[in-house]
């Protein structure tokens, strides 16, 4: 192992003690590692793009327009160069640079391990072994500012249970999140420890939510509501109701007119008069989940399979 008393990394570690944040995860004792814990903690954070100016991640705002998501791979050569540049600050002469170059393989191997354990839950097994690719996305949306506690789940396979199923936190198919942070009120950055097949973005499940399906077309706002059956709380197989708004108050729902629209469907029970609880059941909405993944396209042989023989079809169509 590398001797911890070598000057370059030890001096850098002492300099960083004054500014480094609390350790992101549990670290081994420094006498058996390539660098002090404070320095390792800071370099792992740097490799996950903490402190990197946003202009270096998105060169132009047009690359991330409103209501858009951008998926990417992390170039490890770029983050390696970032770490090397940070370490080179502590070098003074050519001997220092040669010494640092000789230690860099051990430094990189240690950062690879600690990088995967940054968001490790308490009591979970530490990850080790060879690291894989890092992927992620940048999301710019009103959903980020509207729901700061948005849930993000990534899977290495397409779950058999379907897109609407519930999944445990320790599901072995889930890919670990390396970083999940809002860079701005409406911009979310996420990094995955691997390449996901399916990603779920879901509104937080805490509390009760009410709402409609709405569309904004310039200065004109419209919304629709799918009525529910009063008995079993299921959606009715009818056309959505256009939600009425108060005159002169854009976005303020006219509750009385909406109740009259619900009364047109007997199953809602609105014809007999809805109390406040029944009205709330009509307006309640489960957390919305947006699913990103590969679109399952059936093979051409299945889409264009002949089901009628040519001769019977001709005889039936062209009768003499």
C-alpha positions in Angstrom: 0.0 0.0 0.0 1.0 3.6 -0.4 2.7 5.3 2.6 0.4 7.9 3.9 3.3 10.0 5.2 4.3 11.0 1.6 4.3 14.8 1.4 2.1 15.6 -1.6 -1.2 14.0 -0.7 -0.8 14.6 3.0 -0.2 18.3 2.6 -3.2 18.5 0.2 -5.3 16.7 2.8 -4.4 19.2 5.5 -5.2 22.1 3.3 -8.6 20.6 2.5 -9.6 20.0 6.1 -10.7 23.6 6.5 -13.0 23.6 3.5 -14.1 19.9 3.0 -17.6 18.9 3.9 -18.4 16.0 6.3 -17.6 12.6 4.8 -20.2 11.4 2.3 -19.8 7.8 3.4 -17.8 5.6 5.7 -14.1 5.4 4.8 -11.4 3.0 5.9 -8.5 4.0 8.1 -6.0 6.3 6.3 -3.0 4.1 7.1 -4.3 1.5 4.6 -5.3 3.8 1.8 -3.7 5.9 -0.9 -4.8 9.3 0.5 -6.3 10.9 3.5 -10.1 10.6 4.0 -10.7 14.3 3.6 -9.0 14.4 0.2 -10.6 11.2 -1.0 -14.0 12.5 0.0 -13.5 15.7 -1.9 -12.1 14.0 -5.0 -15.1 11.5 -5.1 -17.4 14.5 -4.9 -15.5 16.2 -7.7 -15.8 13.0 -9.9 -19.6 13.2 -9.4 -19.5 16.8 -10.8 -20.0 18.6 -7.5 -18.7 22.1 -7.8 -18.3 21.9 -11.6 -19.8 25.0 -13.2 -23.1 24.4 -15.0 -21.7 26.0 -18.1 -19.2 23.1 -18.3 -22.1 20.6 -18.3 -24.5 22.4 -20.6 -22.6 24.7 -23.0 -25.8 26.5 -24.2 -29.2 26.9 -22.6 -30.8 25.9 -26.0 -29.4 22.4 -25.4 -31.7 22.1 -22.4 -35.0 23.9 -23.4 -38.0 24.1 -21.1 -39.8 20.8 -20.4 -37.0 18.6 -21.8 -34.8 15.7 -20.6 -31.4 14.9 -21.9 -29.7 11.5 -21.4 -25.9 11.1 -21.4 -22.9 8.9 -20.7 -20.2 10.1 -18.4 -16.8 10.2 -20.1 -14.4 8.8 -17.4 -11.4 10.3 -19.3 -12.9 13.7 -18.6 -13.4 13.1 -14.9 -9.9 11.5 -14.6 -8.5 14.6 -16.2 -10.5 16.6 -13.6 -9.0 14.7 -10.7 -5.5 14.9 -12.2 -5.8 18.6 -12.6 -6.9 19.0 -8.9 -4.0 16.8 -7.7 -1.5 18.7 -9.8 -2.2 21.8 -7.7 -0.1 20.3 -5.0 3.0 19.6 -7.2 5.9 22.1 -7.2 8.6 20.5 -9.3 9.2 17.6 -11.6 9.9 15.2 -8.8 6.5 15.8 -7.3 4.8 15.2 -10.6 6.7 11.9 -11.1 5.8 10.8 -7.6 2.1 11.7 -8.1 2.1 9.8 -11.4 3.4 6.7 -9.8 0.6 6.8 -7.2 -2.3 7.7 -9.5 -3.3 4.1 -10.3 -3.9 3.4 -6.6 -5.7 6.7 -6.2 -8.0 6.0 -9.2 -8.8 2.4 -7.9 -9.7 3.8 -4.5 -11.9 6.5 -6.0 -13.7 4.0 -8.1 -14.6 2.0 -5.0 -15.7 5.0 -2.9 -17.6 6.5 -5.7 -20.0 3.6 -5.8 -20.6 3.8 -2.1 -21.4 7.5 -1.7 -25.2 7.0 -1.4 -25.0 3.6 0.3 -27.8 3.2 2.8 -26.9 2.5 6.4 -26.3 -1.2 7.0 -26.1 -2.0 3.2 -23.1 -4.0 1.9 -20.2 -2.0 0.5 -19.8 -2.3 -3.2 -16.4 -3.3 -4.7 -15.0 -4.6 -7.8 -14.5 -3.1 -11.2 -16.6 -0.1 -12.0 -18.9 0.2 -15.0 -20.1 3.2 -17.0 -21.8 6.1 -15.4 -25.0 7.4 -17.1 -27.5 10.0 -16.2 -29.9 12.7 -17.2 -30.6 16.4 -16.9 -34.3 17.3 -16.5 -35.6 20.8 -16.9 -39.3 20.9 -16.0 -41.9 22.5 -13.9 -42.3 19.1 -12.3 -38.9 19.5 -10.6 -39.9 22.8 -9.0 -43.4 21.6 -8.2 -42.3 18.3 -6.6 -38.8 18.8 -5.0 -39.0 15.3 -3.5 -39.5 13.6 -6.8 -38.6 9.8 -6.8 -36.2 8.4 -9.4 -35.8 4.7 -9.9 -33.6 2.9 -12.5 -33.6 -0.8 -13.4 -31.1 -2.9 -15.3 -34.0 -4.9 -16.8 -37.6 -4.1 -17.8 -39.6 -5.3 -14.7 -42.1 -8.1 -15.4 -44.6 -6.5 -13.0 -45.3 -3.7 -15.4 -45.0 0.1 -15.2 -47.6 0.6 -12.4 -46.1 -1.9 -9.9 -44.6 -1.0 -6.5 -40.9 -1.9 -6.0 -38.9 -2.3 -2.8 -35.9 -0.1 -2.1 -33.6 -3.2 -2.0 -34.9 -4.7 -5.2 -31.8 -6.4 -6.8 -32.9 -5.1 -10.3 -32.6 -1.5 -9.3 -29.5 0.5 -10.2 -27.8 2.6 -7.5 -28.1 6.3 -7.7 -24.7 8.1 -7.4 -26.1 11.6 -7.3 -29.6 13.1 -7.4 -29.7 16.9 -6.9 -31.5 20.0 -8.1 -29.0 22.3 -9.7 -31.7 25.0 -10.0 -35.4 25.2 -9.0 -36.4 23.6 -12.2 -33.3 21.6 -13.2 -32.6 18.1 -11.8 -29.3 16.2 -12.3 -29.2 12.4 -11.8 -26.2 10.0 -12.1 -26.6 6.2 -12.3 -24.1 3.5 -11.5 -24.6 1.7 -14.8 -26.8 1.7 -17.9 -30.5 1.5 -17.1 -33.1 -0.2 -19.2 -36.0 1.5 -17.6 -36.2 4.7 -15.5 -39.2 5.8 -13.4 -39.8 9.5 -12.4 -42.6 9.7 -9.9 -44.2 12.3 -7.8 -43.7 11.9 -4.1 -46.3 9.7 -2.4 -46.5 11.7 0.8 -49.8 13.4 1.4 -53.0 13.6 -0.7 -53.0 15.3 -4.1 -55.9 16.7 -6.1 -55.8 17.8 -9.6 -56.8 17.6 -13.3 -55.2 16.9 -16.7 -54.5 20.4 -18.0 -53.1 22.0 -21.0 -51.8 25.6 -21.5 -52.2 27.1 -24.9 -50.8 30.5 -24.6 -53.2 32.6 -22.6 -55.9 30.0 -22.7 -56.0 27.3 -20.0 -58.1 24.1 -20.2 -58.4 21.0 -18.1 -60.3 17.7 -18.1 -61.4 15.3 -15.3 -62.1 11.6 -15.6 -65.1 10.8 -13.4 -65.1 7.9 -10.9 -67.6 5.3 -9.8 -68.9 6.2 -6.4 -69.1 2.5 -5.3 -65.7 1.1 -6.2 -63.7 4.3 -6.9 -62.8 3.1 -10.5 -62.7 5.4 -13.5 -65.8 5.4 -15.7 -65.5 4.4 -19.3 -66.8 7.8 -20.5 -65.4 10.9 -22.1 -63.5 13.2 -19.8 -65.3 16.2 -18.4 -64.2 19.7 -19.4 -63.3 21.4 -16.1 -65.1 24.8 -15.9 -63.2 27.9 -14.6 -64.5 31.0 -13.0 -65.1 33.9 -15.3 -62.2 36.4 -15.1 -60.2 34.1 -12.9 -57.9 31.9 -15.0 -57.1 28.7 -13.2 -59.7 29.0 -10.5 -62.1 26.0 -10.8 -65.9 26.7 -10.7 -66.8 24.0 -8.1 -70.6 24.4 -8.6 -70.5 24.0 -12.4 -68.1 21.1 -12.0 -70.5 19.3 -9.7 -73.3 19.8 -12.2 -71.1 18.2 -14.9 -70.4 15.2 -12.7 -74.1 14.9 -12.0 -74.6 14.0 -15.7 -73.1 10.6 -14.9 -75.3 8.6 -12.5 -72.4 6.4 -11.4 -70.7 9.3 -9.7 -73.6 9.8 -7.3 -73.4 13.6 -7.9 -77.1 13.6 -9.0 -78.1 12.9 -5.4 -75.7 15.6 -4.1 -72.0 15.0 -3.2 -70.8 15.8 0.2 -67.3 17.1 0.7 -65.7 13.7 1.1 -67.3 12.3 -2.0 -66.3 15.4 -3.9 -62.7 14.9 -2.8 -62.7 11.3 -4.0 -63.6 12.5 -7.5 -60.7 15.0 -7.5 -58.0 12.9 -5.8 -55.1 11.9 -8.0 -52.5 9.2 -7.4 -48.9 10.2 -7.9 -48.0 10.4 -11.5 -45.2 8.2 -12.8 -43.4 8.9 -16.0 -41.6 5.8 -17.4 -38.7 6.0 -19.8 -37.5 2.8 -21.6 -37.3 0.9 -24.8 -40.4 0.7 -26.8 -41.5 -2.9 -27.3 -42.0 -3.2 -31.1 -43.4 -6.5 -32.3 -41.5 -8.3 -35.1 -42.6 -7.7 -38.7 -43.7 -11.3 -39.1 -46.2 -10.8 -36.3 -47.6 -7.5 -37.6 -47.9 -8.6 -41.2 -49.0 -12.2 -40.9 -51.5 -13.4 -43.5 -54.8 -14.7 -41.9 -56.9 -15.2 -45.1 -55.8 -17.4 -48.0 -55.5 -15.7 -51.3 -57.8 -18.0 -53.3 -60.9 -17.8 -51.0 -60.5 -14.1 -50.7 -60.5 -13.7 -54.6 -63.4 -16.0 -55.0 -65.4 -14.1 -52.4 -64.6 -10.7 -53.8 -64.9 -11.3 -57.5 -68.0 -13.3 -58.1 -68.8 -14.2 -61.7 
